[in-house]
Each structure stands twice: as C-alpha cells, then as structure tokens.
C-alpha cells in the first residue's frame, strides 16, 4: 500500500513597511511653532499689557494650528493609500480624516471670528 502524498504549503511572510510621511513632521513643527508663538505673545502681554500683542499671537497661533491640521489630513490620506496598497484596514484612517476635518472647520470658523475682531 502506498502512502498518501502530503503537500506542504510554504508561506513566506512579507513584512509591510511602516508608514512614514513628511506631512507628520510638518504638522508637528507647525503645532510646536504655534504653541511657541502663543506663549511668547502671552509673556509679552504680561510685560506690556495692552491686549494687541495677545490678539495677534492668538491669530497667528490659530493659523499655525489650522495649517498643521491640514497636514494631518494629508498624512491620513496618504496612510489610507498605503493601507489600500498593502491590504490593511482603513477604518481608523477614515475616522481620523473625518474628526480632523471637523476640527479644522471649527478652527477656520474660530480664525474668522478672531480676524474679525471678536474676543473670547
């Protein structure tokens, strides 16, 4: 009697490259610069005390934050493309794109209010 022939499947695991994109570096630099501008404006406001420095600092800080959020959306869009290429899940990429998009819209609304002279 003959022995049944067993076929083995050879599975070669492929490692998916980790996703990196320069838009994340740009958004981090913009966030940190926005914080720095805000704290410098706050410090100068404490020293000078006329209100105009802080208003300008808030406006510039808000502009930097909104620009950083746009770079975050770019990052997650590129991550979405990367995940499609390597058949990985995109649920969290989509969630982050929607949440950051909503936050960016709120930030743009706040920026318009600040530039029109409203104070909070």
VEXDREN-2710 file (C-alpha; in Angstrom, 1 decimal):
% VEXDREN-2710
k/r/px/py/pz
1/UNK/0.0/0.0/0.0
2/UNK/1.3/3.4/-0.9
3/UNK/1.4/6.3/1.5
4/UNK/-0.7/9.4/0.6
5/UNK/1.3/12.3/-0.7
6/UNK/1.2/15.3/1.6
7/UNK/1.7/18.6/0.1
8/UNK/3.0/21.4/2.3
9/UNK/2.3/25.0/1.6
10/UNK/5.3/27.2/2.0
11/UNK/4.2/30.5/3.4
12/UNK/6.7/33.4/3.1
13/UNK/5.7/36.2/5.5
14/UNK/6.1/39.6/3.9
15/UNK/6.7/42.5/6.3
16/UNK/4.7/45.5/5.4
17/UNK/6.8/48.6/5.5
18/UNK/5.9/51.0/8.3
19/UNK/4.1/54.1/7.1
20/UNK/6.0/57.3/7.3
21/UNK/5.3/60.6/5.6
22/UNK/6.8/64.1/5.8
23/UNK/3.5/65.7/6.4
24/UNK/3.6/64.4/10.0
25/UNK/6.9/66.2/10.6
26/UNK/5.5/69.4/9.1
27/UNK/2.4/69.2/11.3
28/UNK/4.4/68.6/14.4
29/UNK/6.7/71.6/13.6
30/UNK/3.7/73.8/13.0
31/UNK/1.9/72.8/16.2
32/UNK/5.1/73.4/18.2
33/UNK/5.7/76.8/16.5
34/UNK/2.0/77.7/17.2
35/UNK/2.5/76.9/20.9
36/UNK/5.7/78.9/21.0
37/UNK/4.1/81.9/19.4
38/UNK/1.2/81.8/21.8
39/UNK/3.5/81.6/24.9
40/UNK/5.8/84.4/23.6
41/UNK/2.7/86.6/23.0
42/UNK/1.4/85.7/26.4
43/UNK/4.7/86.6/28.0
44/UNK/4.9/89.9/26.1
45/UNK/1.3/90.6/27.0
46/UNK/2.1/90.2/30.7
47/UNK/5.1/92.6/30.3
48/UNK/3.3/95.2/28.1
49/UNK/-0.4/94.7/28.9
50/UNK/-2.2/96.5/26.1
51/UNK/-4.1/93.5/24.6
52/UNK/-3.0/93.8/21.0
53/UNK/0.0/91.5/21.3
54/UNK/-2.1/88.7/22.7
55/UNK/-4.7/89.1/20.0
56/UNK/-2.1/88.9/17.3
57/UNK/-0.5/85.9/19.0
58/UNK/-3.8/84.1/19.2
59/UNK/-4.5/84.8/15.5
60/UNK/-1.1/83.6/14.3
61/UNK/-1.3/80.6/16.7
62/UNK/-4.7/79.6/15.3
63/UNK/-3.4/79.9/11.8
64/UNK/-0.5/77.6/12.5
65/UNK/-2.8/75.1/14.2
66/UNK/-5.2/75.0/11.3
67/UNK/-2.3/74.6/8.8
68/UNK/-1.0/71.7/11.0
69/UNK/-4.4/70.1/10.9
70/UNK/-4.4/70.3/7.1
71/UNK/-1.1/68.5/7.1
72/UNK/-2.5/65.8/9.5
73/UNK/-5.4/65.3/7.0
74/UNK/-2.8/64.8/4.2
75/UNK/-0.9/62.3/6.4
76/UNK/-4.0/60.2/7.0
77/UNK/-5.0/60.4/3.3
78/UNK/-1.5/59.0/2.4
79/UNK/-1.9/56.4/5.1
80/UNK/-5.2/55.4/3.6
81/UNK/-3.5/54.9/0.2
82/UNK/-0.7/52.9/1.9
83/UNK/-3.2/50.7/3.7
84/UNK/-5.0/50.1/0.4
85/UNK/-1.8/49.1/-1.3
86/UNK/-0.9/46.5/1.4
87/UNK/-4.5/45.3/2.1
88/UNK/-4.6/46.7/5.6
89/UNK/-7.7/48.1/7.4
90/UNK/-8.6/51.7/6.8
91/UNK/-11.2/52.2/9.5
92/UNK/-9.1/54.4/11.8
93/UNK/-7.7/56.4/8.9
94/UNK/-11.2/57.3/7.8
95/UNK/-12.3/58.1/11.4
96/UNK/-9.2/60.4/11.8
97/UNK/-9.8/62.2/8.5
98/UNK/-13.4/62.9/9.5
99/UNK/-12.5/64.1/13.0
100/UNK/-9.6/66.2/12.0
101/UNK/-11.6/67.7/9.1
102/UNK/-14.4/68.7/11.6
103/UNK/-11.8/70.2/13.9
104/UNK/-10.2/72.1/11.0
105/UNK/-13.6/73.5/10.0
106/UNK/-14.2/74.6/13.6
107/UNK/-10.7/76.1/13.7
108/UNK/-11.3/78.0/10.5
109/UNK/-14.5/79.4/11.9
110/UNK/-12.6/80.5/15.1
111/UNK/-9.9/82.0/12.9
112/UNK/-12.5/84.0/11.0
113/UNK/-14.0/85.2/14.3
114/UNK/-10.6/86.2/15.6
115/UNK/-9.7/88.1/12.4
116/UNK/-13.0/90.0/12.6
117/UNK/-12.1/91.3/16.0
118/UNK/-14.2/89.1/18.3
119/UNK/-12.6/88.3/21.6
120/UNK/-13.3/85.4/23.9
END
